[in-house]
Amino acid sequence: MEELIEEARKRVLGSKRLVALTGAGISAESGVPTFRGKGGIWQRYKVTDLATPHAFAKDPRLVWEFYNWRRDLISKVTYNPAHKALVDLEKIVPHFALITQNIDDLHRKAGSKNLIELHGNIWWVKCSKCDYKAKDKRVPIPFPPICPKCGGMLRPDVVWFGEFLDMDTLNMAVSEVEKADTILVVGTSAVVQPAASLIGIGKKSGAFLIEVNLEPTEATPIFDISIRGRAGEILPRFI
């Protein structure tokens, strides 16, 4: 393990274009429950009841109760040493981009600048009828939240199951991955598409792939280095 960490450290610090891809695992170390794994949110709630356009159309109050619960939980946690290590790497590596599947805003709170949020941000709302968007950090957001522009109902500005990612955001992520010489994948299950496909795109483009995760994933076989352990303990050792 020590040899793997040292090799990964040299690769990361010697990179000219480094991309980090993070998933729920990095935020789990801050106390944010994951969707998968033991104790995951979805073991207590049905996805189809809470995080789909159909669910929102059917019962927006239930969906907002769930997101207000999540906002309350996230408001009480903060970034951890893994988030902070990525901020430090951004200051060291000539070109650094951080692509995250997480919606909790902990990367930005830690100080990350070149950040691509694939699945949106829980602290933003958007109108379900018009193009209105705004940051709203109230906890809870009173129901029903009404759009000041058109009177429609506001919803969390996140990508739900059954929805497409914003194409501009996805294209930015693909572009960063295609140009990267090193890709550091942290705390992701590597099963949620299209985010998981970024790993394969990076491999095809010739990037050196490093995985940091508590357990093996479906993508583990294609990584050049795969390290088992807590991101908050391993990433700070790269600095």
DOKOL-192888 format. One record per residue (C-alpha): x, y negated, z negated; residue in three letters. Coordinates in Angstrom, 2 decimals. Each point is the difference from the previous one (the first is absolute). Layout:
X|Y|Z|ALA
...
! end
This chain:
0.00|0.00|0.00|MET
2.78|-2.46|-0.88|GLU
1.65|0.56|3.39|GLU
-3.31|-0.62|1.79|LEU
-0.59|-3.22|-1.91|ILE
3.52|-1.23|0.76|GLU
-0.32|0.81|3.71|GLU
-3.40|-1.73|0.12|ALA
1.45|-3.03|-1.78|ARG
2.81|-0.32|2.56|LYS
-2.45|0.35|2.88|ARG
-2.36|-2.61|-1.43|VAL
2.66|-2.57|-0.87|LEU
1.75|0.54|3.34|GLY
-3.19|-0.51|1.97|SER
-0.40|-2.93|2.39|LYS
-3.76|0.47|0.46|ARG
-1.67|1.71|-2.94|LEU
-3.70|0.80|-0.21|VAL
-1.62|1.19|-3.22|ALA
-3.36|1.78|0.18|LEU
-1.81|0.33|-3.32|THR
-3.08|1.87|-1.14|GLY
-2.06|0.51|-3.12|ALA
2.81|1.76|-1.87|GLY
1.99|-3.19|-0.55|ILE
-3.01|-1.73|-1.57|SER
-0.90|3.08|-2.05|ALA
3.14|-0.70|-2.02|GLU
-1.57|-3.34|-0.93|SER
-3.19|1.70|-1.16|GLY
-2.11|-0.28|3.17|VAL
-1.83|3.34|0.53|PRO
0.62|1.78|3.30|THR
-2.71|1.35|2.29|PHE
1.72|3.37|0.16|ARG
1.71|2.18|-2.52|GLY
-0.90|0.88|-3.56|LYS
-2.24|-2.59|-1.60|GLY
-0.61|-1.79|3.29|GLY
-2.93|-2.38|0.33|ILE
-1.76|2.17|2.54|TRP
-0.23|2.91|-2.42|GLN
-2.48|-2.09|-1.96|ARG
-1.77|-1.77|2.87|TYR
-1.06|0.99|3.50|LYS
1.78|-1.90|2.76|VAL
-3.19|-0.13|2.03|THR
-1.76|-1.75|-2.88|ASP
2.51|-2.77|-0.40|LEU
2.43|-0.88|2.80|ALA
-1.72|0.17|3.38|THR
-1.98|-2.50|2.08|PRO
-3.03|2.30|-0.31|HIS
0.24|-0.02|-3.80|ALA
0.18|-3.79|-0.02|PHE
-3.02|-0.30|2.27|ALA
-1.93|2.48|-2.15|LYS
0.96|-1.22|-3.47|ASP
2.22|-3.10|-0.07|PRO
-0.50|-0.41|-3.76|ARG
1.51|3.44|-0.67|LEU
2.95|-0.74|2.28|VAL
0.63|-3.35|-1.69|TRP
-0.25|1.58|-3.45|GLU
2.73|2.41|1.04|PHE
2.25|-2.73|1.44|TYR
-0.55|-2.24|-3.01|ASN
1.10|2.95|-2.16|TRP
3.12|0.39|2.14|ARG
0.71|-3.74|-0.04|ARG
-0.29|-0.01|-3.79|ASP
2.40|2.93|-0.29|LEU
2.54|-1.48|2.41|ILE
-0.17|-3.41|-1.69|SER
1.38|1.63|-3.17|LYS
3.09|1.61|1.58|VAL
3.10|-1.44|1.61|THR
2.83|0.98|2.30|TYR
2.59|2.53|-1.13|ASN
3.76|0.45|0.61|PRO
-0.67|1.66|3.38|ALA
-1.91|-3.04|1.27|HIS
2.77|-2.27|-1.28|LYS
2.74|2.11|1.62|ALA
-1.67|-0.51|3.39|LEU
0.00|-3.76|-0.62|VAL
3.74|0.19|-0.69|ASP
0.57|2.05|3.17|LEU
-1.79|-2.66|2.03|GLU
2.61|-2.50|-1.22|LYS
2.92|2.30|0.87|ILE
-0.85|1.64|3.35|VAL
0.30|-2.24|3.11|PRO
-3.52|0.89|1.17|HIS
-2.51|1.55|-2.37|PHE
-3.69|0.74|0.45|ALA
-2.36|1.54|-2.53|LEU
-3.05|1.86|1.26|ILE
-2.46|1.08|-2.68|THR
-3.17|2.06|-0.08|GLN
-0.83|-1.48|-3.39|ASN
-2.59|-2.74|-0.49|ILE
0.98|-0.98|-3.56|ASP
2.27|-2.96|0.88|ASP
2.74|1.22|-2.37|LEU
2.72|-0.31|2.67|HIS
-0.81|-3.67|0.52|ARG
-0.26|-0.53|-3.75|LYS
3.51|1.45|-0.34|ALA
1.30|-2.45|2.60|GLY
0.01|1.83|3.35|SER
-0.19|-2.40|2.96|LYS
0.01|1.90|3.30|ASN
-3.01|2.12|-0.94|LEU
-2.45|1.82|2.26|ILE
-3.15|1.20|-1.80|GLU
-1.46|2.71|2.21|LEU
-3.18|0.49|-2.00|HIS
-0.71|-3.55|-1.09|GLY
0.03|-1.61|-3.43|ASN
-2.47|0.52|-2.85|ILE
0.35|-3.65|-1.08|TRP
-1.45|-1.25|3.30|TRP
-3.62|0.07|1.12|VAL
-1.52|-0.31|3.45|LYS
-3.48|-0.48|1.35|CYS
-1.85|3.02|1.30|SER
-1.59|-2.17|2.71|LYS
2.41|-2.78|1.03|CYS
3.76|-0.63|0.06|ASP
0.22|-1.60|-3.45|TYR
2.87|1.19|-2.24|LYS
1.30|-1.31|-3.31|ALA
2.06|0.93|-3.04|LYS
-2.17|0.65|-3.05|ASP
1.65|1.15|-3.24|LYS
-3.11|-0.11|-2.19|ARG
-0.58|3.07|-2.14|VAL
-2.74|0.93|0.37|PRO
-1.36|-1.61|3.14|ILE
-3.69|-0.71|-0.73|PRO
-2.48|1.96|2.10|PHE
-1.07|-0.78|2.63|PRO
3.03|-1.89|1.35|PRO
-1.28|-2.29|2.75|ILE
1.99|-1.39|2.93|CYS
0.13|-3.84|-0.22|PRO
0.22|-0.20|3.79|LYS
-2.96|2.08|1.21|CYS
-1.79|1.36|-3.06|GLY
0.93|3.60|0.70|GLY
1.25|2.34|-2.70|MET
3.70|0.07|-0.78|LEU
1.92|3.28|-0.21|ARG
3.53|0.93|-1.06|PRO
2.53|-0.79|2.74|ASP
1.30|3.54|0.11|VAL
-0.09|2.76|2.60|VAL
-2.64|2.57|-0.90|TRP
-0.18|3.61|1.09|PHE
-1.46|0.11|3.50|GLY
1.36|-3.45|0.92|GLU
2.86|-0.87|2.33|PHE
3.07|-1.84|-1.20|LEU
0.45|-3.56|1.23|ASP
1.86|0.47|3.28|MET
2.29|-3.00|-0.45|ASP
1.07|1.33|-3.41|THR
0.54|3.52|1.33|LEU
1.97|-1.29|2.99|ASN
2.29|-2.00|-2.30|MET
0.63|3.13|-2.05|ALA
0.74|2.12|3.07|VAL
2.37|-2.64|1.35|SER
1.95|-0.10|-3.27|GLU
0.25|3.80|-0.14|VAL
1.13|0.30|3.62|GLU
2.87|-2.46|-0.60|LYS
1.09|1.37|-3.39|ALA
3.29|1.83|-0.47|ASP
-1.09|1.26|-3.43|THR
-3.48|0.71|-1.39|ILE
-0.59|0.47|-3.71|LEU
-3.32|1.72|-0.78|VAL
-1.09|-0.26|-3.62|VAL
-2.94|1.56|-1.81|GLY
-2.17|0.89|2.98|THR
-1.87|3.25|0.59|SER
0.75|-0.32|3.75|ALA
-3.50|1.16|0.91|VAL
-1.96|-3.26|0.45|VAL
-0.06|-1.04|3.66|GLN
1.09|-2.04|1.78|PRO
2.47|-1.00|-2.73|ALA
1.48|3.51|-0.12|ALA
0.72|-0.13|3.74|SER
2.47|-2.85|-0.61|LEU
2.42|2.55|-1.45|ILE
-0.04|2.02|3.23|GLY
0.38|-3.15|2.10|ILE
3.06|-0.93|-2.03|GLY
1.48|3.44|0.46|LYS
-0.59|-0.11|3.75|LYS
1.63|-3.44|0.16|SER
3.14|1.32|-1.66|GLY
-0.33|-1.40|-3.51|ALA
1.58|1.75|-2.98|PHE
-2.86|1.11|-2.24|LEU
0.13|0.05|-3.81|ILE
-2.85|1.26|-2.18|GLU
-0.45|-0.72|-3.71|VAL
-2.95|1.85|-1.49|ASN
-0.95|2.08|-3.00|LEU
-0.81|3.02|2.15|GLU
0.42|1.21|3.59|PRO
-2.38|-1.32|2.67|THR
-1.07|1.22|3.43|GLU
2.62|-2.31|1.51|ALA
2.88|1.16|-2.23|THR
1.53|2.33|2.66|PRO
0.76|-2.89|2.38|ILE
1.85|-2.13|-2.59|PHE
3.79|-0.23|0.04|ASP
0.05|-0.41|-3.79|ILE
-2.82|0.95|-2.35|SER
0.34|-0.94|-3.68|ILE
-2.34|1.26|-2.73|ARG
-0.67|-2.32|-2.89|GLY
-1.58|-3.21|-1.23|ARG
0.50|-2.97|2.31|ALA
0.45|-2.29|-2.99|GLY
3.06|1.99|-1.04|GLU
1.49|0.73|3.43|ILE
-0.41|-3.23|2.02|LEU
1.81|-2.25|-2.52|PRO
3.04|2.25|0.44|ARG
0.18|-1.04|3.68|PHE
0.76|-3.61|-0.94|ILE
! end
